[in-house]
Amino acid sequence: DVLRVYANSRLDIGRKLFDTKNLDLAEKYFRIANKLQPEQSDSMLQLGLVLLEKNSCEEAGFIFGELKNFYKDSSAVYLALSLYFEQCIHDSVKSKEYQQLYQEKLMKNKTKLDSF
């Protein structure tokens, strides 16, 4: 599927831009990837992390909340929520709760892999 390949290439470019702290351009590439494949959670997660880094807390919080609703078993979503509550809301208790959920999801997913 051509759109998937194109979306994944935009996602990869966005990650490299994020790693080099070129946040505005990374945001642009993650938004393009998300438009091409809106069902791909990784582009939304990456976009949320860029927005968090840019202190665009309201939009980042919305994105992480939506991801939590649709991807309840994704450990990465809970880690992102932990960062959001720490950096934007300044609620270390809630941040620690999400950190704990992140660890639980990691162990649950690891256990699933070990059972193969």
Stockholm file with secondary structure:
# STOCKHOLM 1.0

chainA/1-116         DVLRVYANSRLDIGRKLFDTKNLDLAEKYFRIANKLQPEQSDSMLQLGLVLLEKNSCEEAGFIFGELKNFYKDSSAVYLALSLYFEQCIHDSVKSKEYQQLYQEKLMKNKTKLDSF
#=GR chainA/1-116 SS CHHHHHHHHHHHHHHHHHHTTCHHHHHHHHHHHHHHCTTCHHHHHHHHHHHHHTTCHHHHHHHHHHHHHHCTTCHHHHHHHHHHIIIIICCHHHHHHHHHHHHHHHHHHHHHHHTC
#=GC SS_cons         CHHHHHHHHHHHHHHHHHHTTCHHHHHHHHHHHHHHCTTCHHHHHHHHHHHHHTTCHHHHHHHHHHHHHHCTTCHHHHHHHHHHIIIIICCHHHHHHHHHHHHHHHHHHHHHHHTC
//
